[in-house]
Each structure stands twice: as structure tokens, then as C-alpha cells.
Amino acid sequence: MKNEVHKYRKQMKLTQEDLAKKVGVTRQTIISIEQGKYIASLPLALKIAKTFNVSVEELFSLEEGE
């Protein structure tokens, strides 16, 4: 799964720690999501999308072949 979390986080000038606090997870979780090592749960994906004021579909997408 590909995601645009890093791009939107940088656009909003948030640190990984800032975003983690806003959505109620650890900084390590944000790092793992940005690196594609962890797929966010639906509730977490919705929280992140709401924080960035975008749709979940804009933030997360399946890679080709998935």
C-alpha cells in the first residue's frame, strides 16, 4: 500500500511527533506508516485523513498488482 502521509505532513509543517499526538499514536507508528512498513487501521487512516482535510483515498492507495 502506498501513502502520501509524509507529503501531507510536510505541507502542514508537522513533525512526526506532532502528527502522532494529533491522531493518538506513537511517533514510531507514523514512521512505520510513512515507510510503508505498517498499514494503518481504518479508524487511524480516517483520523490522519481528517487531520490533513483530505479523503482516505487521496492519502492511501493500493500499489499496482494488489
N, CA, C, O and CB atoms as a CASP TS submission, in Angstrom:
PFRMAT TS
TARGET T0000
AUTHOR 0000-0000-0000
METHOD Language model
MODEL 1
PARENT N/A
ATOM      1  N   MET     1       0.839  -1.178   0.000  1.00  0.00           N
ATOM      2  CA  MET     1       0.000   0.000   0.000  1.00  0.00           C
ATOM      3  C   MET     1       0.883   1.239   0.000  1.00  0.00           C
ATOM      4  O   MET     1       1.808   1.360   0.803  1.00  0.00           O
ATOM      5  CB  MET     1      -0.954  -0.001   1.212  1.00  0.00           C
ATOM      6  N   LYS     2       0.588   2.144  -0.900  1.00  0.00           N
ATOM      7  CA  LYS     2       1.322   3.409  -0.959  1.00  0.00           C
ATOM      8  C   LYS     2       0.540   4.454  -0.164  1.00  0.00           C
ATOM      9  O   LYS     2      -0.679   4.360  -0.018  1.00  0.00           O
ATOM     10  CB  LYS     2       1.540   3.876  -2.447  1.00  0.00           C
ATOM     11  N   ASN     3       1.258   5.442   0.342  1.00  0.00           N
ATOM     12  CA  ASN     3       0.561   6.518   1.045  1.00  0.00           C
ATOM     13  C   ASN     3       1.290   7.838   0.849  1.00  0.00           C
ATOM     14  O   ASN     3       2.466   7.886   0.491  1.00  0.00           O
ATOM     15  CB  ASN     3       0.435   6.196   2.542  1.00  0.00           C
ATOM     16  N   GLU     4       0.557   8.884   1.093  1.00  0.00           N
ATOM     17  CA  GLU     4       1.071  10.250   0.929  1.00  0.00           C
ATOM     18  C   GLU     4       1.186  10.970   2.283  1.00  0.00           C
ATOM     19  O   GLU     4       1.179  12.200   2.337  1.00  0.00           O
ATOM     20  CB  GLU     4       0.154  11.054  -0.020  1.00  0.00           C
ATOM     21  N   VAL     5       1.292  10.203   3.365  1.00  0.00           N
ATOM     22  CA  VAL     5       1.330  10.791   4.707  1.00  0.00           C
ATOM     23  C   VAL     5       2.498  11.755   4.840  1.00  0.00           C
ATOM     24  O   VAL     5       2.330  12.872   5.330  1.00  0.00           O
ATOM     25  CB  VAL     5       1.428   9.693   5.778  1.00  0.00           C
ATOM     26  N   HIS     6       3.677  11.335   4.407  1.00  0.00           N
ATOM     27  CA  HIS     6       4.864  12.197   4.523  1.00  0.00           C
ATOM     28  C   HIS     6       4.656  13.515   3.780  1.00  0.00           C
ATOM     29  O   HIS     6       4.967  14.584   4.304  1.00  0.00           O
ATOM     30  CB  HIS     6       6.114  11.475   3.973  1.00  0.00           C
ATOM     31  N   LYS     7       4.130  13.435   2.559  1.00  0.00           N
ATOM     32  CA  LYS     7       3.916  14.638   1.740  1.00  0.00           C
ATOM     33  C   LYS     7       2.963  15.618   2.438  1.00  0.00           C
ATOM     34  O   LYS     7       3.262  16.806   2.559  1.00  0.00           O
ATOM     35  CB  LYS     7       3.354  14.250   0.352  1.00  0.00           C
ATOM     36  N   TYR     8       1.829  15.114   2.889  1.00  0.00           N
ATOM     37  CA  TYR     8       0.854  15.993   3.537  1.00  0.00           C
ATOM     38  C   TYR     8       1.358  16.515   4.883  1.00  0.00           C
ATOM     39  O   TYR     8       1.080  17.654   5.260  1.00  0.00           O
ATOM     40  CB  TYR     8      -0.465  15.255   3.733  1.00  0.00           C
ATOM     41  N   ARG     9       2.097  15.676   5.597  1.00  0.00           N
ATOM     42  CA  ARG     9       2.648  16.111   6.890  1.00  0.00           C
ATOM     43  C   ARG     9       3.619  17.262   6.684  1.00  0.00           C
ATOM     44  O   ARG     9       3.603  18.235   7.437  1.00  0.00           O
ATOM     45  CB  ARG     9       3.355  14.938   7.613  1.00  0.00           C
ATOM     46  N   LYS    10       4.466  17.153   5.665  1.00  0.00           N
ATOM     47  CA  LYS    10       5.429  18.220   5.377  1.00  0.00           C
ATOM     48  C   LYS    10       4.711  19.498   4.922  1.00  0.00           C
ATOM     49  O   LYS    10       5.095  20.603   5.305  1.00  0.00           O
ATOM     50  CB  LYS    10       6.432  17.759   4.295  1.00  0.00           C
ATOM     51  N   GLN    11       3.656  19.334   4.093  1.00  0.00           N
ATOM     52  CA  GLN    11       2.903  20.504   3.632  1.00  0.00           C
ATOM     53  C   GLN    11       2.295  21.270   4.809  1.00  0.00           C
ATOM     54  O   GLN    11       2.212  22.498   4.783  1.00  0.00           O
ATOM     55  CB  GLN    11       1.795  20.074   2.656  1.00  0.00           C
ATOM     56  N   MET    12       1.877  20.543   5.829  1.00  0.00           N
ATOM     57  CA  MET    12       1.273  21.176   7.003  1.00  0.00           C
ATOM     58  C   MET    12       2.303  21.585   8.047  1.00  0.00           C
ATOM     59  O   MET    12       1.963  22.105   9.110  1.00  0.00           O
ATOM     60  CB  MET    12       0.266  20.242   7.628  1.00  0.00           C
ATOM     61  N   LYS    13       3.594  21.334   7.718  1.00  0.00           N
ATOM     62  CA  LYS    13       4.701  21.683   8.607  1.00  0.00           C
ATOM     63  C   LYS    13       4.560  21.027   9.988  1.00  0.00           C
ATOM     64  O   LYS    13       4.799  21.652  11.021  1.00  0.00           O
ATOM     65  CB  LYS    13       4.786  23.199   8.759  1.00  0.00           C
ATOM     66  N   LEU    14       4.164  19.748   9.969  1.00  0.00           N
ATOM     67  CA  LEU    14       4.046  18.978  11.202  1.00  0.00           C
ATOM     68  C   LEU    14       5.232  18.029  11.319  1.00  0.00           C
ATOM     69  O   LEU    14       5.703  17.487  10.318  1.00  0.00           O
ATOM     70  CB  LEU    14       2.708  18.194  11.243  1.00  0.00           C
ATOM     71  N   THR    15       5.707  17.832  12.531  1.00  0.00           N
ATOM     72  CA  THR    15       6.712  16.800  12.755  1.00  0.00           C
ATOM     73  C   THR    15       5.990  15.460  12.896  1.00  0.00           C
ATOM     74  O   THR    15       4.769  15.409  13.046  1.00  0.00           O
ATOM     75  CB  THR    15       7.583  17.115  14.025  1.00  0.00           C
ATOM     76  N   GLN    16       6.750  14.403  12.848  1.00  0.00           N
ATOM     77  CA  GLN    16       6.144  13.080  13.066  1.00  0.00           C
ATOM     78  C   GLN    16       5.524  13.025  14.454  1.00  0.00           C
ATOM     79  O   GLN    16       4.461  12.431  14.635  1.00  0.00           O
ATOM     80  CB  GLN    16       7.197  11.947  12.898  1.00  0.00           C
ATOM     81  N   GLU    17       6.171  13.631  15.424  1.00  0.00           N
ATOM     82  CA  GLU    17       5.655  13.668  16.798  1.00  0.00           C
ATOM     83  C   GLU    17       4.348  14.458  16.868  1.00  0.00           C
ATOM     84  O   GLU    17       3.404  14.037  17.537  1.00  0.00           O
ATOM     85  CB  GLU    17       6.699  14.287  17.749  1.00  0.00           C
ATOM     86  N   ASP    18       4.289  15.599  16.181  1.00  0.00           N
ATOM     87  CA  ASP    18       3.057  16.405  16.157  1.00  0.00           C
ATOM     88  C   ASP    18       1.886  15.600  15.606  1.00  0.00           C
ATOM     89  O   ASP    18       0.803  15.589  16.190  1.00  0.00           O
ATOM     90  CB  ASP    18       3.261  17.679  15.314  1.00  0.00           C
ATOM     91  N   LEU    19       2.107  14.926  14.478  1.00  0.00           N
ATOM     92  CA  LEU    19       1.048  14.141  13.864  1.00  0.00           C
ATOM     93  C   LEU    19       0.640  12.986  14.767  1.00  0.00           C
ATOM     94  O   LEU    19      -0.546  12.693  14.916  1.00  0.00           O
ATOM     95  CB  LEU    19       1.494  13.616  12.500  1.00  0.00           C
ATOM     96  N   ALA    20       1.623  12.337  15.364  1.00  0.00           N
ATOM     97  CA  ALA    20       1.330  11.217  16.262  1.00  0.00           C
ATOM     98  C   ALA    20       0.419  11.656  17.409  1.00  0.00           C
ATOM     99  O   ALA    20      -0.541  10.965  17.751  1.00  0.00           O
ATOM    100  CB  ALA    20       2.635  10.624  16.823  1.00  0.00           C
ATOM    101  N   LYS    21       0.727  12.806  17.995  1.00  0.00           N
ATOM    102  CA  LYS    21      -0.096  13.315  19.097  1.00  0.00           C
ATOM    103  C   LYS    21      -1.505  13.653  18.627  1.00  0.00           C
ATOM    104  O   LYS    21      -2.475  13.382  19.335  1.00  0.00           O
ATOM    105  CB  LYS    21       0.554  14.552  19.721  1.00  0.00           C
ATOM    106  N   LYS    22      -1.628  14.239  17.444  1.00  0.00           N
ATOM    107  CA  LYS    22      -2.938  14.616  16.917  1.00  0.00           C
ATOM    108  C   LYS    22      -3.850  13.410  16.687  1.00  0.00           C
ATOM    109  O   LYS    22      -5.064  13.497  16.875  1.00  0.00           O
ATOM    110  CB  LYS    22      -2.769  15.377  15.622  1.00  0.00           C
ATOM    111  N   VAL    23      -3.259  12.287  16.279  1.00  0.00           N
ATOM    112  CA  VAL    23      -4.084  11.118  15.946  1.00  0.00           C
ATOM    113  C   VAL    23      -4.020  10.022  17.015  1.00  0.00           C
ATOM    114  O   VAL    23      -4.656   8.978  16.867  1.00  0.00           O
ATOM    115  CB  VAL    23      -3.647  10.545  14.608  1.00  0.00           C
ATOM    116  N   GLY    24      -3.261  10.250  18.084  1.00  0.00           N
ATOM    117  CA  GLY    24      -3.269   9.331  19.213  1.00  0.00           C
ATOM    118  C   GLY    24      -2.441   8.062  19.057  1.00  0.00           C
ATOM    119  O   GLY    24      -2.820   6.998  19.547  1.00  0.00           O
ATOM    120  N   VAL    25      -1.304   8.183  18.369  1.00  0.00           N
ATOM    121  CA  VAL    25      -0.393   7.036  18.233  1.00  0.00           C
ATOM    122  C   VAL    25       1.018   7.491  18.590  1.00  0.00           C
ATOM    123  O   VAL    25       1.245   8.654  18.921  1.00  0.00           O
ATOM    124  CB  VAL    25      -0.437   6.439  16.778  1.00  0.00           C
ATOM    125  N   THR    26       1.957   6.560  18.517  1.00  0.00           N
ATOM    126  CA  THR    26       3.345   6.910  18.794  1.00  0.00           C
ATOM    127  C   THR    26       4.024   7.439  17.530  1.00  0.00           C
ATOM    128  O   THR    26       3.550   7.220  16.415  1.00  0.00           O
ATOM    129  CB  THR    26       4.110   5.690  19.346  1.00  0.00           C
ATOM    130  N   ARG    27       5.118   8.122  17.724  1.00  0.00           N
ATOM    131  CA  ARG    27       5.913   8.610  16.598  1.00  0.00           C
ATOM    132  C   ARG    27       6.389   7.430  15.752  1.00  0.00           C
ATOM    133  O   ARG    27       6.446   7.527  14.526  1.00  0.00           O
ATOM    134  CB  ARG    27       7.122   9.444  17.098  1.00  0.00           C
ATOM    135  N   GLN    28       6.728   6.321  16.402  1.00  0.00           N
ATOM    136  CA  GLN    28       7.201   5.139  15.672  1.00  0.00           C
ATOM    137  C   GLN    28       6.137   4.619  14.712  1.00  0.00           C
ATOM    138  O   GLN    28       6.461   4.144  13.623  1.00  0.00           O
ATOM    139  CB  GLN    28       7.604   4.032  16.653  1.00  0.00           C
ATOM    140  N   THR    29       4.865   4.708  15.111  1.00  0.00           N
ATOM    141  CA  THR    29       3.774   4.286  14.227  1.00  0.00           C
ATOM    142  C   THR    29       3.740   5.154  12.981  1.00  0.00           C
ATOM    143  O   THR    29       3.578   4.641  11.874  1.00  0.00           O
ATOM    144  CB  THR    29       2.418   4.352  14.958  1.00  0.00           C
ATOM    145  N   ILE    30       3.890   6.461  13.146  1.00  0.00           N
ATOM    146  CA  ILE    30       3.896   7.376  11.999  1.00  0.00           C
ATOM    147  C   ILE    30       5.083   7.067  11.092  1.00  0.00           C
ATOM    148  O   ILE    30       4.945   7.046   9.869  1.00  0.00           O
ATOM    149  CB  ILE    30       3.947   8.854  12.472  1.00  0.00           C
ATOM    150  N   ILE    31       6.237   6.830  11.685  1.00  0.00           N
ATOM    151  CA  ILE    31       7.424   6.477  10.900  1.00  0.00           C
ATOM    152  C   ILE    31       7.149   5.220  10.079  1.00  0.00           C
ATOM    153  O   ILE    31       7.443   5.179   8.885  1.00  0.00           O
ATOM    154  CB  ILE    31       8.653   6.261  11.823  1.00  0.00           C
ATOM    155  N   SER    32       6.590   4.206  10.713  1.00  0.00           N
ATOM    156  CA  SER    32       6.313   2.934  10.034  1.00  0.00           C
ATOM    157  C   SER    32       5.296   3.099   8.915  1.00  0.00           C
ATOM    158  O   SER    32       5.436   2.488   7.856  1.00  0.00           O
ATOM    159  CB  SER    32       5.810   1.899  11.034  1.00  0.00           C
ATOM    160  N   ILE    33       4.279   3.917   9.139  1.00  0.00           N
ATOM    161  CA  ILE    33       3.282   4.173   8.093  1.00  0.00           C
ATOM    162  C   ILE    33       3.947   4.877   6.909  1.00  0.00           C
ATOM    163  O   ILE    33       3.752   4.485   5.758  1.00  0.00           O
ATOM    164  CB  ILE    33       2.104   5.031   8.647  1.00  0.00           C
ATOM    165  N   GLU    34       4.729   5.916   7.195  1.00  0.00           N
ATOM    166  CA  GLU    34       5.391   6.668   6.121  1.00  0.00           C
ATOM    167  C   GLU    34       6.343   5.781   5.315  1.00  0.00           C
ATOM    168  O   GLU    34       6.487   5.967   4.107  1.00  0.00           O
ATOM    169  CB  GLU    34       6.160   7.861   6.706  1.00  0.00           C
ATOM    170  N   GLN    35       6.982   4.832   5.965  1.00  0.00           N
ATOM    171  CA  GLN    35       7.934   3.953   5.283  1.00  0.00           C
ATOM    172  C   GLN    35       7.242   2.768   4.614  1.00  0.00           C
ATOM    173  O   GLN    35       7.894   1.969   3.943  1.00  0.00           O
ATOM    174  CB  GLN    35       8.978   3.448   6.268  1.00  0.00           C
ATOM    175  N   GLY    36       5.934   2.650   4.792  1.00  0.00           N
ATOM    176  CA  GLY    36       5.205   1.554   4.183  1.00  0.00           C
ATOM    177  C   GLY    36       5.365   0.227   4.895  1.00  0.00           C
ATOM    178  O   GLY    36       5.029  -0.820   4.343  1.00  0.00           O
ATOM    179  N   LYS    37       5.880   0.261   6.125  1.00  0.00           N
ATOM    180  CA  LYS    37       6.083  -0.967   6.894  1.00  0.00           C
ATOM    181  C   LYS    37       4.850  -1.347   7.715  1.00  0.00           C
ATOM    182  O   LYS    37       4.752  -2.465   8.222  1.00  0.00           O
ATOM    183  CB  LYS    37       7.283  -0.810   7.813  1.00  0.00           C
ATOM    184  N   TYR    38       3.922  -0.417   7.840  1.00  0.00           N
ATOM    185  CA  TYR    38       2.721  -0.646   8.643  1.00  0.00           C
ATOM    186  C   TYR    38       1.542  -0.053   7.894  1.00  0.00           C
ATOM    187  O   TYR    38       1.606   1.078   7.413  1.00  0.00           O
ATOM    188  CB  TYR    38       2.853  -0.021  10.076  1.00  0.00           C
ATOM    189  N   ILE    39       0.473  -0.816   7.798  1.00  0.00           N
ATOM    190  CA  ILE    39      -0.748  -0.323   7.164  1.00  0.00           C
ATOM    191  C   ILE    39      -1.686   0.154   8.263  1.00  0.00           C
ATOM    192  O   ILE    39      -2.046  -0.608   9.160  1.00  0.00           O
ATOM    193  CB  ILE    39      -1.426  -1.429   6.279  1.00  0.00           C
ATOM    194  N   ALA    40      -2.067   1.393   8.187  1.00  0.00           N
ATOM    195  CA  ALA    40      -2.934   1.985   9.209  1.00  0.00           C
ATOM    196  C   ALA    40      -4.297   1.300   9.219  1.00  0.00           C
ATOM    197  O   ALA    40      -4.830   0.933   8.172  1.00  0.00           O
ATOM    198  CB  ALA    40      -3.101   3.498   8.968  1.00  0.00           C
ATOM    199  N   SER    41      -4.849   1.135  10.412  1.00  0.00           N
ATOM    200  CA  SER    41      -6.217   0.632  10.538  1.00  0.00           C
ATOM    201  C   SER    41      -7.158   1.674   9.945  1.00  0.00           C
ATOM    202  O   SER    41      -6.783   2.834   9.769  1.00  0.00           O
ATOM    203  CB  SER    41      -6.582   0.325  12.036  1.00  0.00           C
ATOM    204  N   LEU    42      -8.369   1.256   9.643  1.00  0.00           N
ATOM    205  CA  LEU    42      -9.335   2.198   9.078  1.00  0.00           C
ATOM    206  C   LEU    42      -9.586   3.384  10.004  1.00  0.00           C
ATOM    207  O   LEU    42      -9.570   4.522   9.535  1.00  0.00           O
ATOM    208  CB  LEU    42     -10.647   1.488   8.786  1.00  0.00           C
ATOM    209  N   PRO    43      -9.820   3.164  11.316  1.00  0.00           N
ATOM    210  CA  PRO    43     -10.013   4.331  12.189  1.00  0.00           C
ATOM    211  C   PRO    43      -8.814   5.289  12.191  1.00  0.00           C
ATOM    212  O   PRO    43      -8.992   6.508  12.198  1.00  0.00           O
ATOM    213  CB  PRO    43     -10.284   3.864  13.608  1.00  0.00           C
ATOM    214  N   LEU    44      -7.597   4.737  12.184  1.00  0.00           N
ATOM    215  CA  LEU    44      -6.402   5.581  12.162  1.00  0.00           C
ATOM    216  C   LEU    44      -6.279   6.304  10.824  1.00  0.00           C
ATOM    217  O   LEU    44      -5.951   7.490  10.789  1.00  0.00           O
ATOM    218  CB  LEU    44      -5.140   4.739  12.431  1.00  0.00           C
ATOM    219  N   ALA    45      -6.539   5.601   9.728  1.00  0.00           N
ATOM    220  CA  ALA    45      -6.487   6.234   8.408  1.00  0.00           C
ATOM    221  C   ALA    45      -7.477   7.388   8.329  1.00  0.00           C
ATOM    222  O   ALA    45      -7.167   8.438   7.765  1.00  0.00           O
ATOM    223  CB  ALA    45      -6.781   5.205   7.302  1.00  0.00           C
ATOM    224  N   LEU    46      -8.663   7.198   8.889  1.00  0.00           N
ATOM    225  CA  LEU    46      -9.674   8.263   8.891  1.00  0.00           C
ATOM    226  C   LEU    46      -9.213   9.462   9.723  1.00  0.00           C
ATOM    227  O   LEU    46      -9.421  10.609   9.328  1.00  0.00           O
ATOM    228  CB  LEU    46     -11.012   7.729   9.435  1.00  0.00           C
ATOM    229  N   LYS    47      -8.587   9.198  10.871  1.00  0.00           N
ATOM    230  CA  LYS    47      -8.081  10.298  11.716  1.00  0.00           C
ATOM    231  C   LYS    47      -6.999  11.094  10.992  1.00  0.00           C
ATOM    232  O   LYS    47      -6.992  12.324  11.022  1.00  0.00           O
ATOM    233  CB  LYS    47      -7.523   9.745  13.046  1.00  0.00           C
ATOM    234  N   ILE    48      -6.084  10.373  10.339  1.00  0.00           N
ATOM    235  CA  ILE    48      -4.996  11.050   9.621  1.00  0.00           C
ATOM    236  C   ILE    48      -5.572  11.873   8.473  1.00  0.00           C
ATOM    237  O   ILE    48      -5.192  13.027   8.279  1.00  0.00           O
ATOM    238  CB  ILE    48      -3.957  10.021   9.085  1.00  0.00           C
ATOM    239  N   ALA    49      -6.488  11.280   7.713  1.00  0.00           N
ATOM    240  CA  ALA    49      -7.100  11.999   6.592  1.00  0.00           C
ATOM    241  C   ALA    49      -7.837  13.238   7.083  1.00  0.00           C
ATOM    242  O   ALA    49      -7.755  14.294   6.456  1.00  0.00           O
ATOM    243  CB  ALA    49      -8.064  11.082   5.822  1.00  0.00           C
ATOM    244  N   LYS    50      -8.552  13.121   8.188  1.00  0.00           N
ATOM    245  CA  LYS    50      -9.279  14.271   8.747  1.00  0.00           C
ATOM    246  C   LYS    50      -8.298  15.369   9.174  1.00  0.00           C
ATOM    247  O   LYS    50      -8.561  16.555   8.975  1.00  0.00           O
ATOM    248  CB  LYS    50     -10.152  13.831   9.957  1.00  0.00           C
ATOM    249  N   THR    51      -7.181  14.970   9.753  1.00  0.00           N
ATOM    250  CA  THR    51      -6.150  15.937  10.169  1.00  0.00           C
ATOM    251  C   THR    51      -5.648  16.746   8.976  1.00  0.00           C
ATOM    252  O   THR    51      -5.406  17.947   9.086  1.00  0.00           O
ATOM    253  CB  THR    51      -4.966  15.210  10.847  1.00  0.00           C
ATOM    254  N   PHE    52      -5.495  16.068   7.825  1.00  0.00           N
ATOM    255  CA  PHE    52      -4.998  16.727   6.626  1.00  0.00           C
ATOM    256  C   PHE    52      -6.120  17.306   5.765  1.00  0.00           C
ATOM    257  O   PHE    52      -5.856  17.951   4.750  1.00  0.00           O
ATOM    258  CB  PHE    52      -4.184  15.754   5.811  1.00  0.00           C
ATOM    259  N   ASN    53      -7.366  17.078   6.169  1.00  0.00           N
ATOM    260  CA  ASN    53      -8.531  17.564   5.425  1.00  0.00           C
ATOM    261  C   ASN    53      -8.553  17.032   3.987  1.00  0.00           C
ATOM    262  O   ASN    53      -8.820  17.763   3.033  1.00  0.00           O
ATOM    263  CB  ASN    53      -8.542  19.095   5.412  1.00  0.00           C
ATOM    264  N   VAL    54      -8.260  15.729   3.871  1.00  0.00           N
ATOM    265  CA  VAL    54      -8.315  15.045   2.575  1.00  0.00           C
ATOM    266  C   VAL    54      -9.073  13.738   2.766  1.00  0.00           C
ATOM    267  O   VAL    54      -9.340  13.322   3.894  1.00  0.00           O
ATOM    268  CB  VAL    54      -6.873  14.785   1.996  1.00  0.00           C
ATOM    269  N   SER    55      -9.417  13.098   1.656  1.00  0.00           N
ATOM    270  CA  SER    55     -10.088  11.804   1.754  1.00  0.00           C
ATOM    271  C   SER    55      -9.058  10.702   1.993  1.00  0.00           C
ATOM    272  O   SER    55      -7.876  10.861   1.687  1.00  0.00           O
ATOM    273  CB  SER    55     -10.909  11.512   0.472  1.00  0.00           C
ATOM    274  N   VAL    56      -9.524   9.595   2.539  1.00  0.00           N
ATOM    275  CA  VAL    56      -8.645   8.446   2.753  1.00  0.00           C
ATOM    276  C   VAL    56      -8.063   7.997   1.413  1.00  0.00           C
ATOM    277  O   VAL    56      -6.902   7.595   1.340  1.00  0.00           O
ATOM    278  CB  VAL    56      -9.413   7.278   3.439  1.00  0.00           C
ATOM    279  N   GLU    57      -8.871   8.066   0.354  1.00  0.00           N
ATOM    280  CA  GLU    57      -8.420   7.647  -0.969  1.00  0.00           C
ATOM    281  C   GLU    57      -7.284   8.520  -1.496  1.00  0.00           C
ATOM    282  O   GLU    57      -6.422   8.041  -2.233  1.00  0.00           O
ATOM    283  CB  GLU    57      -9.579   7.674  -1.941  1.00  0.00           C
ATOM    284  N   GLU    58      -7.282   9.800  -1.121  1.00  0.00           N
ATOM    285  CA  GLU    58      -6.184  10.680  -1.529  1.00  0.00           C
ATOM    286  C   GLU    58      -4.903  10.341  -0.781  1.00  0.00           C
ATOM    287  O   GLU    58      -3.801  10.529  -1.298  1.00  0.00           O
ATOM    288  CB  GLU    58      -6.556  12.147  -1.291  1.00  0.00           C
ATOM    289  N   LEU    59      -5.057   9.843   0.430  1.00  0.00           N
ATOM    290  CA  LEU    59      -3.920   9.589   1.313  1.00  0.00           C
ATOM    291  C   LEU    59      -3.316   8.204   1.115  1.00  0.00           C
ATOM    292  O   LEU    59      -2.096   8.044   1.155  1.00  0.00           O
ATOM    293  CB  LEU    59      -4.342   9.753   2.749  1.00  0.00           C
ATOM    294  N   PHE    60      -4.162   7.210   0.903  1.00  0.00           N
ATOM    295  CA  PHE    60      -3.717   5.824   0.785  1.00  0.00           C
ATOM    296  C   PHE    60      -4.203   5.226  -0.526  1.00  0.00           C
ATOM    297  O   PHE    60      -5.325   5.494  -0.955  1.00  0.00           O
ATOM    298  CB  PHE    60      -4.220   4.986   1.973  1.00  0.00           C
ATOM    299  N   SER    61      -3.366   4.418  -1.163  1.00  0.00           N
ATOM    300  CA  SER    61      -3.782   3.739  -2.386  1.00  0.00           C
ATOM    301  C   SER    61      -3.070   2.393  -2.474  1.00  0.00           C
ATOM    302  O   SER    61      -1.956   2.217  -1.980  1.00  0.00           O
ATOM    303  CB  SER    61      -3.478   4.610  -3.641  1.00  0.00           C
ATOM    304  N   LEU    62      -3.752   1.451  -3.121  1.00  0.00           N
ATOM    305  CA  LEU    62      -3.132   0.150  -3.351  1.00  0.00           C
ATOM    306  C   LEU    62      -2.103   0.286  -4.462  1.00  0.00           C
ATOM    307  O   LEU    62      -2.320   0.981  -5.455  1.00  0.00           O
ATOM    308  CB  LEU    62      -4.197  -0.928  -3.710  1.00  0.00           C
ATOM    309  N   GLU    63      -0.993  -0.384  -4.273  1.00  0.00           N
ATOM    310  CA  GLU    63       0.023  -0.402  -5.329  1.00  0.00           C
ATOM    311  C   GLU    63      -0.476  -1.305  -6.437  1.00  0.00           C
ATOM    312  O   GLU    63      -1.323  -2.168  -6.208  1.00  0.00           O
ATOM    313  CB  GLU    63       1.414  -0.887  -4.791  1.00  0.00           C
ATOM    314  N   GLU    64       0.042  -1.111  -7.626  1.00  0.00           N
ATOM    315  CA  GLU    64      -0.352  -1.955  -8.752  1.00  0.00           C
ATOM    316  C   GLU    64      -0.085  -3.415  -8.415  1.00  0.00           C
ATOM    317  O   GLU    64       0.949  -3.756  -7.841  1.00  0.00           O
ATOM    318  CB  GLU    64       0.403  -1.547 -10.040  1.00  0.00           C
ATOM    319  N   GLY    65      -1.032  -4.267  -8.780  1.00  0.00           N
ATOM    320  CA  GLY    65      -0.873  -5.686  -8.525  1.00  0.00           C
ATOM    321  C   GLY    65      -1.434  -6.153  -7.203  1.00  0.00           C
ATOM    322  O   GLY    65      -1.426  -7.352  -6.925  1.00  0.00           O
ATOM    323  N   GLU    66      -1.924  -5.236  -6.374  1.00  0.00           N
ATOM    324  CA  GLU    66      -2.506  -5.629  -5.080  1.00  0.00           C
ATOM    325  C   GLU    66      -3.997  -5.724  -5.203  1.00  0.00           C
ATOM    326  O   GLU    66      -4.678  -6.041  -4.228  1.00  0.00           O
ATOM    327  CB  GLU    66      -2.131  -4.634  -3.969  1.00  0.00           C
TER
END
